[in-house]
Amino acid sequence: MRNINMAMLLFVPVMLIYGCKKMIMVESPKNQLTTDKVFTDSTSASAALLGVYANFESQFEPNYSTYLSLYTDETGYVGNDVANNEYYNSSLTSANRINQNTWSVLYGIVYQCNDIIAQLKSNAILSGSLNTQLTGEAKFLRAFAYFYLVNLYGDVPLLLETNVLVTSKASRQTEGLIYDQMVKDLLAAKEGLRSSYTGAGKVRANKLVASALLSRVYLYQKSWALAEKEADAIIESNLFTPLEVPANVFKANSKETILQLWNQNGFMSNSSSIPSAGNIPQYIITTDLYNAFEVGDLRKSNWIGAANVVTGGISKSYNYGTKYKNKTASTSSPEYLVVLRIAEQFLIRAEAHAMLGNIKGAVDDINVIRKRAGLSPLSDFLNIQECLSSIAKERRVELFTENGHRFFDLKRSGQLNTVMGNYKPGWQNGMSSLFPVPQDEITYNRNLLQNPGY
């Protein structure tokens, strides 16, 4: 893999140091930053870890969510970019530059985390508490990267070291093995991380942040009791409730946020897709998604905007996502990318309750979400299938355009080919459920096999 060997060997030490306003450049030769100096004091070591968060925010998200929404039935595309249209038509090629970037950035994050973990393991300079905290955060971030890798590509290489002679020849490992490593990393992170947040805001992992991702991982593994336990601990902490009104959910100070990715300017890098007056939105909320909302749903009125465009004397309205509203820098009401929030935990616990036979508990959790949306509560007298259908519907309208939830939910429920096959004429059963391994990676690593059909 070119991006896991030579490129990483040369450039990761630099990547580790920059990416956040508060980072401090370490004195070093002019053409490189060496890791032996990065871990000699608490400031530079913390900066190295913050650089991983920065890469998640600036290089992976929020554009990743945009493309996953295009790939499914959440948004349409108005434009002529070839790579974007491949996502919109659900017909990716192994040469797609966006897909190449997704793979490269995620494995770049894995490499950074592996390097940090290795450096800290043999470090006798930093305090024990700081060493434990930074190691826990690196393991959380590594698990987060692998969560996306395995759900996008299926079997992927499991890299836990930085030795280029090993990483450049790594073959794919089973999804089960990747999930086992995620669980191992997240349990270790929970053990080592603090209960409170580090620094200002909710922009670094702590114990409950690790639990939030762990509950999602257990849900995907169908480990219902374990998913229920993790989600329950987060909800019952009362740190993230009551839920915010929809207009405030994605603001920097939102109570229901569990983890945000900080950015310097207080607005999303893809905010240019928010249309100016009279212009057609680049990414349009589909009619299917728009009609999935019930009448009176406050999420619909707060999280979906309408652009009225006059063409040839005819006015037409286009819907677009407005979960994030800032188009320019804001210090008075900043918005940071939300990657984990309490509403998802209620829906995770609801699904786990239902699968364990606790329909009343599941309905109670669904109704917490519905109450915030201004909707009437569901009855407790649902059978399990009705309950699961209600959860799926709430996940669709609550988590739309966030972090690829729609794509992953359809996959894990076994409905992906049915739903998307009926929605997109170019959908190919089986093949379209996994993204292609980028061709460049296969070219540079002969042990790396392509997904079927590509």
N, C-alpha and C positions, 0 to 999 in steps of 0.2 A: 504494500500500500504506500504509494508515494507520500501521502500526507501523514502517514504514521511512521515513516522512517526518516528519509533525508530532510524533508521540510521541517519536521518536528525537531530533529537533531540540531538543526541550525537556528531555528527561530523561536522555539518555545521559551528559552530563557528570557527573551525579550517580551513575549506575550505575558509572561507571569508578572511583569513589573508594571505595565501600564494598563489603562482602561478605566481608571477611576480618578476623580478630581483630587482626592486626598493622597494619592500614591506618591511615594518618594523615590526618585531615581537613585540607584546605588552607584557609588563611584566604581568605575570599572574601565577596562580598555574601551576605546572609542567605538570599536566595531562590534562589541558584544557585552552582554551582562551575564556574569557567571553565577551559577547557583551556589557556589561555596560562599559567596558574599551575601546572597539573598537571605540566608538563614543564620546570620550572625547576630541579629538583634530583633526585638519584637516588632519594631515598626516595619522593617523590610519583609519579615516573614508574614506578617498580617497583610501587607500590600500584595504579596504573591497570591494569597488566598482570595483577596478581593478582586484580583484580576480575573479569576475564574468566573465569579459572579458577573463581572463586567462583560466577559465574552458571551455568556449566556444571554445577557440583555441586548448587547449591541449587534452580535453576529448571528444569533440563532432566533430569538424572539424579538419583536412580535411578528416578523414576516413569516415565520414558520406557520403560525396560526392562520394567516391570510391564505397561504397556499393549501393547507389542509381543508379549509372551508371551501375553496374552489374545487378541490378534488371530489368533495361529496356533494350534498344537495343543499348547502347553506347559502352559497353566494354564486352569482354569475359574474362574468368578466366582460368589460367593454374595453377592448384594446387589441393590438396586433402583435404583441410580444410572443414569439414562438414558444419560449419556455413556459410562460404563464398559460398559454393556450393548451399546452400538454397537460397541465394540472386541471384546467377547466374541462377538458375532454376526457380526463382520467386515462390518458394514453401516454404515460411517461416513456421516454427512451433512456437508455443507459448513458447517453451523452448529455442529458439535461443539466444545465449549469446550476440550477437552483438545487436540484437533488444532489449534485456533487458537493455543493457548499454545505448542505445539511449534514451529509456523511462526514465531511472534513472537519467542520466545526465541532460536531459531537465527539469525534475521536480526538480532536485537539484538546477538548475539555477533559476527556479521559486521560490523555497523556499528562496534562498539567496536574491533575489530581494524583496520578501515580507518582509523578516526580515529587510533589509536595509530601505525600505519605512516606516515600522512601527517604527523603531528606530529613523529615522529622523523626523517623524511627531511629536514626543513628545520631541524632542531635543531642549534645550534652550542654549546650549553651543556653537555650531557652528554658524558661521555668516549666515545671511539669504540668501545671494547669493550662498554660498557653499551648503547650505542645499537644495536650489531649484535646483541647478545644479546636485547634486548627485541623488536627487529624480527623476529628469527627465531622467537621464541615466538609473536608475534602472527600470523605467517604459518602456523605450525603449527596454531594454534587456528582460524584462518579455514578452513584445509583440513579440519579435523575437523568443523566446522559444515557445510561444503558436502558432506562425505561423507554425512551423515545427510539433508540436504535432497534431494540427487539420488536417493538410494536410497528415500526415502519418496514423493517427488512427481514424479520423472522430470525433465523439462525444467523448469528454474527460472531466475529472474532471476540474472544474474551481476553482483553489485555490488562494485566495487572502489574506490569513492569515497564521500564523505559528502554530496555536493551534492544537496540535497533536490529540486531541479528535475530532476535526472537520475533519482534513485532512485524518485521518485513516479510516473514514467511508464515504468519499466523493463518490458520484455517478457521472455518466457521464452526461454532459450537452450538449445541441445541438451545432452543428457547428456555427449556427447563433449567439448564445449567446457568444461563444468564439470570433468570429470575432468582435462583438460589443465591447467586452472588449479590444481587440487589438486596435481598432479605438480610443476608449476612452483613452487608455494609450498613444498612439502615438500623439494624439492632445494635451494631457497634457504635453508630453515630448517636443513637439514643442514650447509650451508656456513657458516652464521653462528653456530650454537649450539655451546656448549661440549661437550666429551666427558664431563665429570663433571656430576653434578646440582648445581643451585644451592640452597643452604640445606639444611635438614634433611629427610631422607626423599626419596621419589621422587615429588614432587608438582609438579615443573615440567619442561618439555620440555628434553631435550638431544639430541645427535646421534643416539643409538640410539633414543630415543623417536620422533624424526622418521622414522627408518628403519622402525620397527615399523608405523607407520601407512602409510608408503609401500609396504611389502611387501603390506599388505592391499589398497591401491588397485591395485597392479600385478596382484594375484591377480584382482580383480574385472574388470580390463581384459583378462584372459587373456594378460598379458605374463609368461609362465611363467619365462623366464630371469631377468628383472629381479626378479620376486618371490622367486625362489630366492636370488639374490645378496643381497638386503636381509635376508631371514630368516637366511641363513647367517652374515652378519656379526654379527648379534645373538646367535645361538646360540653361535658360536665365540668370542665375547668371554668366555664363561664367567662373566659377571657375574650371571647369573640362574639358574644351575644349580648343583647338582642340584635337581630339582623338590622342592617342599615336600610333606610328607604332606598329604592332603586337608584335614585339620582346620585346617591353618595357612595355606592358600593365600590367604585373604581378610583376614588380619590385617595391621595397618599395617606390620609389619616383615618381611613375606613376601619371601623372596629372589627368587621368580619374578615379582614385580611389576615391570613396566617403567614404568607410569605410574598413579598413583592421584590421585583428587581429594580434597584435604584437607578435613576439616570440623572444627569447633571441639570437638565433643562426643564424637567417637569412635564414633558409631553412625549408621546410615542414617536418613534422614528418613521413609522408609516402613516403619520397623520395627514400626509399629503393626499391620501386617498379620500379624505373628507372633502366633499365637493364644495366649491365656491358657488355663490348664488347664480342660478341659471345654467349650471354645468351638470352634465350627466355623471353620476358617481362611477368611479372605475370598477368598484366591486359592489354589485347589486344584490340585496337580500332576495332570495328566490321566493316565488309565490307559495311554494310548498311550505317553506319555513314561516313565512308571514301568516299563512292561514292556520298554522299549528297553534297559534296563540288564541286563548279564549277571549271573548268580548270582555272588555274592562280590565284586562291584564296590564298592570302598571309597568311591567317590564317592556311590553310592546311600545308603550307611549314614551318611555324614558330611554330605551336602548336601541330604538329604530327610528331613524329620521326619514324625512321625505324631501326630495328635490323636485321641484316643479320646473320643467324645461319646456320652452316653447320652440318648436321647430316647424317652419313653414306655416306659421299661424296656428298650429295645433299644439295644445298644452298636454304634456304627459308627466305623470308622477313616477319617480323612481325611489325605491326604498334602499336605505343603506344603514350599516351598523353605527351606533353612536355610544357604545359603552364607554369609550374614551373620547372626550370632547375637545381637549386642548389641541390647537393647531400651532401654537407658538409657545415660547418659553413662559413658564408661570412659576412665580415664587409664592404667590398668595394662595393659590389652590392647585398645587402640583398633582400630576397623575403619574404613578409608577406602575409598571406592568405587574399585574396580579397573577401569580402562578398557582397559588394554593389559597383557598378561602373556605370559610365554615359552611357555606351553602352546599358545597360538594360533600362535606362530611355528613351532613344530614341525609343526603341522598344515598351515600354509601351505607350509612347505618340502616336506612330504610330498606335497601335491597338485601342487606345481610339479615335484618329482622324477618323479612318476607321469606327468604330461603330457609330460615330456621323455624318457620311456622308461626312467628309472632306477627300476625297481620295487624293487630291493633297498634303495636309499637311502630310498625312500618307506616301506617296511615297517619299516626301522630306526627311522625317526622316529615312526611309529605306535606301535611297541613301547616307546618311551620313555614315552609317555603311558599305555599299558596297564600297564607295570610299576609306575608310581606308583599305579595304580588297583587293584593286587593281582591282575591278570589274567595269564593265560598269553600268551606271545608268538605273533604270527601267523607263518605260514610265509612264506618268501621266494618260494615257488612259486605266486604269484598272477598271474592275467592282469590287464591294466590295468583292466578293468571291476570285477573283484573288489576290486582295490586301491582304486579310487575309491569304491566302496560302503563299504569299511571306513573310509575317511577320513571320509565323510559321517556314518557311524554314530558315530564317535568325536567328531566336532564336535558332534553332537546331545547326547550325554551329558556331554561336557566343558564346553560353552559354554552350556548351557541357562539361560534367563532372564537372559542377559547381553547387553546392548547391541543387541538385535534380531538377533543372529546367525542364529537359526532362520529368520526371515522372509527375510532377505537371502540365506541359503544356498539356500533353496528357489527363490527368484527367479532367482538367477544360474545354477543348475543346470537350469532349465527344468522343474522338478518342482512348482512352486507350485500351479498349477491342478489338477493330478492329485491331489496329496496333500490339499490343502485342500478341493477339490471333493468328495472322498470322505468328508472328516471333518465338514464343516459344511454343513448343508442350505442356508444362505443365501448361500453363497459364489458370487460371480459372476465367471466366467472373464474375464480381461482387466481389468475394472473394479477388482476387489478387489486387484490387484497394485500399484495406486498409491493413495495417499491423496488425498482431495479438497483442492484449494486452498481455504483458508477463504473463506467468502462475503464477509466484511468486506473482505478484501484485494482481491477483484474489484470490489466496490462502489466502492472508493476509487482503483482503478487500472484504467481501461478497456482498457489494453493487456495485461492479465493474463488469459489464457484458462483456463477450467476444464478439468480432466482429463475424458476421455470417460466418459459414463455418469452423471455427477453433476449 
